[in-house]
Amino acid sequence: MAKVAAKLKVMPTSPEVDLDALQERLETSLPEGAKINGVEREEVAFGLVSLHPTVIVPDDAGGTETVEEEFAGLEDVESVEVENVGRI
C-alpha cells in the first residue's frame, strides 16, 4: 500500500503559544495510521512562528482531510493549510 506525505502549515493563534506543547498536541491528535516525520519552524512576523509538520498517511485513508480537521480543532491553532502533497 502506498503512502502520502503532506507538508502542512500550522499557524498558532499568537506569538505567546508554547510551540513545543503545540507540537506535542499535534502528534497526539493524529488519526490511526498517520505519523509526523519531522517538523520545521518558520518565523512569520512580529515574533509569530508557524509549524510545518510533514505528515505521512496511508493512501487509502482519504488524503489529509482528517489530519487537517484534527489539527484545526486543537487549542491555540489559528489555521491549517496544505503546502505540498506527494506519494511515497
MMTF fields as JSON, N, C-alpha, C and O atoms, coordinates in Angstrom:
{
  "mmtfVersion": "1.0.0",
  "mmtfProducer": "UNKNOWN",
  "numBonds": 351,
  "numAtoms": 352,
  "numGroups": 88,
  "numChains": 1,
  "numModels": 1,
  "chainsPerModel": [1],
  "groupsPerChain": [88],
  "chainIdList": ["A"],
  "bondAtomList": [4, 2, 8, 6, 12, 10, 16, 14, 20, 18, 24, 22, 28, 26, 32, 30, 36, 34, 40, 38, 44, 42, 48, 46, 52, 50, 56, 54, 60, 58, 64, 62, 68, 66, 72, 70, 76, 74, 80, 78, 84, 82, 88, 86, 92, 90, 96, 94, 100, 98, 104, 102, 108, 106, 112, 110, 116, 114, 120, 118, 124, 122, 128, 126, 132, 130, 136, 134, 140, 138, 144, 142, 148, 146, 152, 150, 156, 154, 160, 158, 164, 162, 168, 166, 172, 170, 176, 174, 180, 178, 184, 182, 188, 186, 192, 190, 196, 194, 200, 198, 204, 202, 208, 206, 212, 210, 216, 214, 220, 218, 224, 222, 228, 226, 232, 230, 236, 234, 240, 238, 244, 242, 248, 246, 252, 250, 256, 254, 260, 258, 264, 262, 268, 266, 272, 270, 276, 274, 280, 278, 284, 282, 288, 286, 292, 290, 296, 294, 300, 298, 304, 302, 308, 306, 312, 310, 316, 314, 320, 318, 324, 322, 328, 326, 332, 330, 336, 334, 340, 338, 344, 342, 348, 346],
  "bondOrderList": [1, 1, 1, 1, 1, 1, 1, 1, 1, 1, 1, 1, 1, 1, 1, 1, 1, 1, 1, 1, 1, 1, 1, 1, 1, 1, 1, 1, 1, 1, 1, 1, 1, 1, 1, 1, 1, 1, 1, 1, 1, 1, 1, 1, 1, 1, 1, 1, 1, 1, 1, 1, 1, 1, 1, 1, 1, 1, 1, 1, 1, 1, 1, 1, 1, 1, 1, 1, 1, 1, 1, 1, 1, 1, 1, 1, 1, 1, 1, 1, 1, 1, 1, 1, 1, 1, 1],
  "groupList": [{"groupName": "MET", "atomNameList": ["N", "CA", "C", "O"], "elementList": ["N", "C", "C", "O"], "formalChargeList": [0, 0, 0, 0], "bondAtomList": [1, 0, 2, 1, 3, 2], "bondOrderList": [1, 1, 2], "singleLetterCode": "M", "chemCompType": "L-PEPTIDE LINKING"}, {"groupName": "ALA", "atomNameList": ["N", "CA", "C", "O"], "elementList": ["N", "C", "C", "O"], "formalChargeList": [0, 0, 0, 0], "bondAtomList": [1, 0, 2, 1, 3, 2], "bondOrderList": [1, 1, 2], "singleLetterCode": "A", "chemCompType": "L-PEPTIDE LINKING"}, {"groupName": "LYS", "atomNameList": ["N", "CA", "C", "O"], "elementList": ["N", "C", "C", "O"], "formalChargeList": [0, 0, 0, 0], "bondAtomList": [1, 0, 2, 1, 3, 2], "bondOrderList": [1, 1, 2], "singleLetterCode": "K", "chemCompType": "L-PEPTIDE LINKING"}, {"groupName": "VAL", "atomNameList": ["N", "CA", "C", "O"], "elementList": ["N", "C", "C", "O"], "formalChargeList": [0, 0, 0, 0], "bondAtomList": [1, 0, 2, 1, 3, 2], "bondOrderList": [1, 1, 2], "singleLetterCode": "V", "chemCompType": "L-PEPTIDE LINKING"}, {"groupName": "LEU", "atomNameList": ["N", "CA", "C", "O"], "elementList": ["N", "C", "C", "O"], "formalChargeList": [0, 0, 0, 0], "bondAtomList": [1, 0, 2, 1, 3, 2], "bondOrderList": [1, 1, 2], "singleLetterCode": "L", "chemCompType": "L-PEPTIDE LINKING"}, {"groupName": "PRO", "atomNameList": ["N", "CA", "C", "O"], "elementList": ["N", "C", "C", "O"], "formalChargeList": [0, 0, 0, 0], "bondAtomList": [1, 0, 2, 1, 3, 2], "bondOrderList": [1, 1, 2], "singleLetterCode": "P", "chemCompType": "L-PEPTIDE LINKING"}, {"groupName": "THR", "atomNameList": ["N", "CA", "C", "O"], "elementList": ["N", "C", "C", "O"], "formalChargeList": [0, 0, 0, 0], "bondAtomList": [1, 0, 2, 1, 3, 2], "bondOrderList": [1, 1, 2], "singleLetterCode": "T", "chemCompType": "L-PEPTIDE LINKING"}, {"groupName": "SER", "atomNameList": ["N", "CA", "C", "O"], "elementList": ["N", "C", "C", "O"], "formalChargeList": [0, 0, 0, 0], "bondAtomList": [1, 0, 2, 1, 3, 2], "bondOrderList": [1, 1, 2], "singleLetterCode": "S", "chemCompType": "L-PEPTIDE LINKING"}, {"groupName": "GLU", "atomNameList": ["N", "CA", "C", "O"], "elementList": ["N", "C", "C", "O"], "formalChargeList": [0, 0, 0, 0], "bondAtomList": [1, 0, 2, 1, 3, 2], "bondOrderList": [1, 1, 2], "singleLetterCode": "E", "chemCompType": "L-PEPTIDE LINKING"}, {"groupName": "ASP", "atomNameList": ["N", "CA", "C", "O"], "elementList": ["N", "C", "C", "O"], "formalChargeList": [0, 0, 0, 0], "bondAtomList": [1, 0, 2, 1, 3, 2], "bondOrderList": [1, 1, 2], "singleLetterCode": "D", "chemCompType": "L-PEPTIDE LINKING"}, {"groupName": "GLN", "atomNameList": ["N", "CA", "C", "O"], "elementList": ["N", "C", "C", "O"], "formalChargeList": [0, 0, 0, 0], "bondAtomList": [1, 0, 2, 1, 3, 2], "bondOrderList": [1, 1, 2], "singleLetterCode": "Q", "chemCompType": "L-PEPTIDE LINKING"}, {"groupName": "ARG", "atomNameList": ["N", "CA", "C", "O"], "elementList": ["N", "C", "C", "O"], "formalChargeList": [0, 0, 0, 0], "bondAtomList": [1, 0, 2, 1, 3, 2], "bondOrderList": [1, 1, 2], "singleLetterCode": "R", "chemCompType": "L-PEPTIDE LINKING"}, {"groupName": "GLY", "atomNameList": ["N", "CA", "C", "O"], "elementList": ["N", "C", "C", "O"], "formalChargeList": [0, 0, 0, 0], "bondAtomList": [1, 0, 2, 1, 3, 2], "bondOrderList": [1, 1, 2], "singleLetterCode": "G", "chemCompType": "PEPTIDE LINKING"}, {"groupName": "ILE", "atomNameList": ["N", "CA", "C", "O"], "elementList": ["N", "C", "C", "O"], "formalChargeList": [0, 0, 0, 0], "bondAtomList": [1, 0, 2, 1, 3, 2], "bondOrderList": [1, 1, 2], "singleLetterCode": "I", "chemCompType": "L-PEPTIDE LINKING"}, {"groupName": "ASN", "atomNameList": ["N", "CA", "C", "O"], "elementList": ["N", "C", "C", "O"], "formalChargeList": [0, 0, 0, 0], "bondAtomList": [1, 0, 2, 1, 3, 2], "bondOrderList": [1, 1, 2], "singleLetterCode": "N", "chemCompType": "L-PEPTIDE LINKING"}, {"groupName": "PHE", "atomNameList": ["N", "CA", "C", "O"], "elementList": ["N", "C", "C", "O"], "formalChargeList": [0, 0, 0, 0], "bondAtomList": [1, 0, 2, 1, 3, 2], "bondOrderList": [1, 1, 2], "singleLetterCode": "F", "chemCompType": "L-PEPTIDE LINKING"}, {"groupName": "HIS", "atomNameList": ["N", "CA", "C", "O"], "elementList": ["N", "C", "C", "O"], "formalChargeList": [0, 0, 0, 0], "bondAtomList": [1, 0, 2, 1, 3, 2], "bondOrderList": [1, 1, 2], "singleLetterCode": "H", "chemCompType": "L-PEPTIDE LINKING"}],
  "groupTypeList": [0, 1, 2, 3, 1, 1, 2, 4, 2, 3, 0, 5, 6, 7, 5, 8, 3, 9, 4, 9, 1, 4, 10, 8, 11, 4, 8, 6, 7, 4, 5, 8, 12, 1, 2, 13, 14, 12, 3, 8, 11, 8, 8, 3, 1, 15, 12, 4, 3, 7, 4, 16, 5, 6, 3, 13, 3, 5, 9, 9, 1, 12, 12, 6, 8, 6, 3, 8, 8, 8, 15, 1, 12, 4, 8, 9, 3, 8, 7, 3, 8, 3, 8, 14, 3, 12, 11, 13],
  "groupIdList": [1, 2, 3, 4, 5, 6, 7, 8, 9, 10, 11, 12, 13, 14, 15, 16, 17, 18, 19, 20, 21, 22, 23, 24, 25, 26, 27, 28, 29, 30, 31, 32, 33, 34, 35, 36, 37, 38, 39, 40, 41, 42, 43, 44, 45, 46, 47, 48, 49, 50, 51, 52, 53, 54, 55, 56, 57, 58, 59, 60, 61, 62, 63, 64, 65, 66, 67, 68, 69, 70, 71, 72, 73, 74, 75, 76, 77, 78, 79, 80, 81, 82, 83, 84, 85, 86, 87, 88],
  "secStructList": [7, 7, 3, 3, 3, 3, 3, 3, 3, 3, 3, 3, 1, 1, 6, 6, 1, 7, 2, 2, 2, 2, 2, 2, 2, 2, 2, 2, 6, 7, 7, 6, 6, 7, 3, 3, 3, 3, 3, 3, 3, 3, 3, 3, 3, 6, 6, 3, 3, 3, 3, 3, 3, 3, 3, 3, 3, 3, 4, 4, 4, 7, 6, 6, 2, 2, 2, 2, 2, 2, 2, 2, 6, 1, 6, 6, 3, 3, 3, 3, 3, 3, 3, 3, 3, 3, 3, 7],
  "xCoordList": [0.842, 0.0, 0.898, 1.854, 0.591, 1.349, 0.981, -0.054, 1.859, 1.613, 1.704, 2.309, 1.093, 1.09, 1.838, 1.603, 2.745, 3.441, 2.892, 2.838, 2.49, 1.933, 2.645, 2.767, 3.111, 3.686, 2.588, 2.014, 2.306, 1.239, 1.828, 2.96, 1.062, 1.435, 0.401, -0.784, 0.87, 0.001, 0.346, 1.458, -0.617, -0.414, -1.008, -2.203, -0.181, -0.707, -1.505, -1.401, -2.294, -3.168, -2.411, -2.884, -1.237, -0.475, 0.994, 1.334, 1.873, 3.294, 3.552, 4.619, 2.588, 2.773, 2.537, 2.799, 2.052, 1.761, 3.06, 4.051, 3.046, 4.189, 4.255, 3.437, 5.228, 5.297, 5.65, 5.207, 6.447, 6.773, 5.512, 5.291, 4.697, 3.455, 2.49, 1.812, 2.42, 1.546, 1.994, 1.16, 3.284, 3.8, 3.43, 3.083, 3.497, 3.088, 1.611, 1.23, 0.77, -0.668, -0.938, -1.836, -0.166, -0.316, -0.039, -0.789, 1.045, 1.434, 0.409, 0.143, -0.171, -1.127, -2.51, -3.331, -2.782, -4.102, -4.207, -5.285, -3.111, -3.113, -4.063, -4.158, -4.769, -5.614, -4.752, -3.558, -5.367, -4.652, -4.013, -4.64, -2.753, -2.039, -1.24, -0.446, -1.434, -0.7, 0.445, 0.37, 1.503, 2.619, 3.279, 3.197, 3.936, 4.677, 6.12, 6.736, 6.653, 8.022, 8.826, 9.352, 8.916, 9.682, 8.808, 7.749, 9.274, 8.563, 9.58, 10.597, 9.29, 10.116, 9.377, 8.152, 10.127, 9.535, 9.973, 11.112, 9.044, 9.335, 8.821, 7.651, 9.706, 9.283, 8.404, 8.751, 7.264, 6.306, 6.472, 6.875, 6.167, 6.315, 6.03, 5.225, 6.69, 6.41, 6.445, 5.616, 7.392, 7.533, 6.654, 6.756, 5.793, 4.918, 5.687, 6.323, 5.625, 6.333, 5.318, 4.52, 5.354, 4.455, 5.177, 6.399, 4.397, 4.923, 4.613, 3.542, 5.569, 5.409, 5.698, 6.786, 4.714, 4.93, 4.759, 3.911, 5.579, 5.391, 4.696, 5.24, 3.48, 2.642, 2.581, 2.351, 2.791, 2.698, 1.383, 1.135, 0.543, -0.73, -0.859, -0.329, -1.555, -1.801, -2.625, -3.502, -2.34, -3.021, -4.522, -5.302, -4.928, -6.351, -7.108, -8.304, -6.422, -7.045, -7.859, -8.413, -7.944, -8.733, -7.968, -8.569, -6.66, -5.853, -5.607, -5.606, -5.4, -5.006, -6.169, -5.959, -7.367, -8.515, -8.719, -8.964, -8.625, -8.825, -7.756, -8.053, -6.511, -5.416, -5.639, -5.478, -6.002, -6.261, -7.363, -7.233, -8.436, -9.554, -9.114, -9.483, -8.328, -7.846, -6.96, -7.129, -6.023, -5.118, -5.891, -5.631, -6.837, -7.597, -8.445, -8.74, -8.834, -9.664, -8.895, -9.498, -7.589, -6.777, -6.749, -6.867, -6.591, -6.435, -5.159, -4.152, -5.199, -4.072, -3.733, -2.707, -4.571, -4.339, -5.282, -6.503, -4.698, -5.477, -5.918, -7.079, -4.981, -5.315, -4.367, -3.264, -4.84, -4.053, -4.231, -5.352, -3.126, -3.231, -2.174, -1.095, -2.516, -1.604, -0.685, -1.142, 0.612, 1.591, 2.029, 2.254, 2.147, 2.67, 2.222, 2.2, 1.862, 1.438, 2.094, 2.201, 2.531, 3.1, 3.027, 2.947, 3.055, 3.051, 4.472, 5.408, 4.614, 5.938, 5.863, 6.874],
  "yCoordList": [-1.163, 0.0, 1.241, 1.321, 2.191, 3.435, 4.357, 4.202, 5.316, 6.304, 7.69, 7.888, 8.633, 10.023, 10.845, 10.709, 11.702, 12.644, 14.032, 14.461, 14.722, 16.066, 17.011, 16.735, 18.127, 19.168, 20.184, 20.757, 20.396, 21.303, 22.554, 22.542, 23.608, 24.837, 25.047, 25.236, 25.009, 25.193, 26.541, 26.749, 27.441, 28.788, 28.878, 28.645, 29.216, 29.389, 30.681, 31.567, 30.78, 31.942, 33.201, 34.309, 33.048, 34.221, 33.853, 32.671, 34.867, 34.593, 33.986, 33.419, 34.102, 33.58, 32.077, 31.502, 31.429, 29.994, 29.212, 29.469, 28.252, 27.365, 26.381, 25.466, 26.57, 25.752, 24.3, 23.405, 24.052, 22.665, 21.922, 20.774, 22.575, 21.955, 21.773, 20.749, 22.757, 22.641, 21.488, 20.744, 21.335, 20.235, 18.891, 17.959, 18.777, 17.537, 17.256, 16.112, 18.294, 18.104, 17.682, 16.88, 18.215, 17.784, 16.291, 15.564, 15.842, 14.432, 13.507, 12.423, 13.929, 13.054, 13.085, 12.208, 14.077, 14.182, 13.435, 13.382, 12.86, 12.192, 11.0, 10.257, 10.816, 9.63, 8.373, 8.449, 7.237, 5.958, 5.771, 6.03, 5.316, 5.054, 6.235, 6.086, 7.412, 8.612, 8.869, 8.501, 9.504, 9.866, 11.127, 11.436, 11.847, 13.044, 12.64, 11.972, 13.051, 12.735, 14.029, 14.388, 14.718, 15.949, 17.19, 17.233, 18.2, 19.475, 20.598, 20.635, 21.505, 22.691, 23.882, 23.867, 24.909, 26.14, 27.295, 27.352, 28.206, 29.347, 30.626, 30.722, 31.603, 32.892, 33.585, 33.669, 34.08, 34.737, 36.249, 36.899, 36.814, 38.245, 38.555, 37.877, 39.58, 40.087, 38.994, 38.992, 38.07, 37.005, 35.79, 34.807, 35.839, 34.702, 33.668, 34.002, 32.414, 31.316, 30.238, 29.812, 29.804, 28.732, 27.396, 27.327, 26.33, 24.966, 24.344, 24.564, 23.559, 22.91, 21.416, 20.955, 20.654, 19.207, 18.504, 18.879, 17.478, 16.589, 15.353, 14.632, 15.117, 14.033, 12.921, 13.175, 11.687, 10.507, 9.794, 9.426, 9.603, 8.909, 7.814, 7.964, 6.715, 5.69, 6.271, 7.107, 5.826, 6.336, 6.072, 6.852, 4.992, 4.652, 5.389, 5.163, 6.266, 6.966, 8.177, 8.879, 8.435, 9.564, 10.866, 11.938, 10.794, 12.004, 12.624, 11.939, 13.92, 14.627, 15.313, 15.979, 15.159, 15.879, 15.605, 16.536, 14.37, 14.026, 14.666, 15.185, 14.63, 15.242, 16.748, 17.318, 17.383, 18.823, 19.175, 20.137, 18.4, 18.656, 18.494, 19.297, 17.457, 17.227, 18.384, 18.902, 18.786, 19.882, 21.187, 21.917, 21.482, 22.731, 22.812, 23.909, 21.677, 21.655, 21.787, 21.829, 21.852, 21.932, 23.35, 24.338, 23.413, 24.7, 25.381, 24.714, 26.683, 27.526, 27.419, 27.947, 26.746, 26.67, 27.647, 27.541, 28.603, 29.589, 29.024, 29.164, 28.377, 27.839, 26.707, 26.584, 25.882, 24.769, 24.769, 24.857, 24.67, 24.567, 23.61, 23.466, 22.961, 22.016, 22.796, 23.572, 22.588, 23.259, 22.377, 22.863, 21.069, 20.169, 18.752, 18.345, 17.993, 16.599, 15.755, 16.174, 14.554, 13.638, 12.211, 11.967, 11.272, 9.851, 9.382, 9.826, 8.471, 7.903, 6.396, 5.722],
  "zCoordList": [0.0, 0.0, 0.0, 0.772, -0.854, -0.938, 0.214, 0.862, 0.444, 1.485, 0.872, -0.181, 1.552, 1.113, 2.153, 3.354, 1.678, 2.552, 2.267, 1.114, 3.304, 3.153, 4.107, 5.301, 3.566, 4.41, 4.675, 3.749, 5.954, 6.365, 7.012, 7.497, 7.013, 7.719, 8.816, 8.544, 10.056, 11.214, 11.843, 12.328, 11.827, 12.346, 13.744, 13.923, 14.745, 16.105, 16.23, 15.382, 17.28, 17.471, 17.872, 17.62, 18.495, 18.922, 19.122, 19.179, 19.228, 19.484, 20.862, 21.098, 21.769, 23.129, 23.244, 24.3, 22.194, 22.238, 22.422, 21.738, 23.355, 23.575, 22.406, 22.315, 21.514, 20.302, 20.585, 19.865, 21.631, 21.98, 22.432, 22.046, 23.243, 23.702, 22.542, 22.454, 21.649, 20.482, 19.59, 19.074, 19.407, 18.59, 19.201, 18.475, 20.514, 21.186, 20.957, 20.712, 21.035, 20.804, 19.36, 19.105, 18.423, 17.025, 16.896, 16.244, 17.523, 17.43, 18.065, 17.546, 19.19, 19.873, 19.229, 19.498, 18.386, 17.768, 16.44, 15.849, 15.967, 14.666, 14.637, 15.613, 13.516, 13.382, 13.265, 12.976, 13.492, 13.429, 12.053, 11.026, 12.048, 10.806, 10.295, 9.366, 10.884, 10.462, 11.441, 12.613, 10.941, 11.807, 11.27, 10.082, 12.173, 11.786, 11.549, 12.38, 10.407, 10.029, 9.963, 8.91, 11.081, 11.152, 11.163, 10.535, 11.89, 11.992, 11.837, 12.53, 10.923, 10.753, 11.345, 11.466, 11.71, 12.227, 11.334, 10.872, 11.106, 10.238, 10.88, 11.249, 11.008, 11.545, 10.521, 9.343, 10.98, 10.098, 10.212, 9.248, 11.373, 11.611, 13.07, 13.709, 13.596, 14.935, 16.002, 16.912, 15.898, 16.883, 16.655, 17.389, 15.652, 15.358, 14.545, 13.545, 14.976, 14.314, 13.943, 14.778, 12.688, 12.248, 12.297, 12.163, 12.493, 12.478, 11.123, 10.557, 10.606, 9.306, 9.451, 9.106, 9.966, 10.097, 8.75, 7.941, 8.529, 7.387, 7.927, 8.764, 7.434, 7.946, 6.905, 5.723, 7.358, 6.498, 6.827, 7.975, 5.797, 5.984, 4.922, 3.821, 5.236, 4.219, 3.067, 3.282, 1.86, 0.671, 0.71, 0.163, 1.343, 1.388, 2.497, 2.684, 3.23, 4.356, 3.913, 4.759, 2.634, 2.161, 2.136, 2.212, 2.031, 1.953, 3.313, 4.335, 3.309, 4.524, 5.245, 6.259, 4.742, 5.3, 6.786, 7.553, 7.199, 8.606, 9.476, 10.552, 9.012, 9.765, 9.881, 10.96, 8.796, 8.802, 9.807, 10.564, 9.81, 10.731, 12.187, 13.044, 12.461, 13.828, 14.281, 15.385, 13.436, 13.787, 13.993, 14.95, 13.102, 13.167, 14.435, 14.91, 14.982, 16.18, 17.479, 18.551, 17.403, 18.616, 19.185, 18.46, 20.494, 21.172, 20.665, 20.426, 20.504, 20.077, 18.594, 18.165, 17.795, 16.348, 15.654, 15.773, 14.926, 14.188, 12.84, 12.457, 12.113, 10.79, 10.419, 10.953, 9.481, 8.947, 7.436, 6.936, 6.714, 5.256, 4.734, 5.308, 3.626, 2.987, 2.07, 1.231, 2.232, 1.379, 0.211, -0.897, 0.476, -0.536, -0.228, 0.934, -1.263, -1.088, -2.18, -3.333, -1.789, -2.772, -2.271, -1.067, -3.199, -2.825, -2.599, -3.264, -1.643, -1.385, -1.43, -1.238]
}
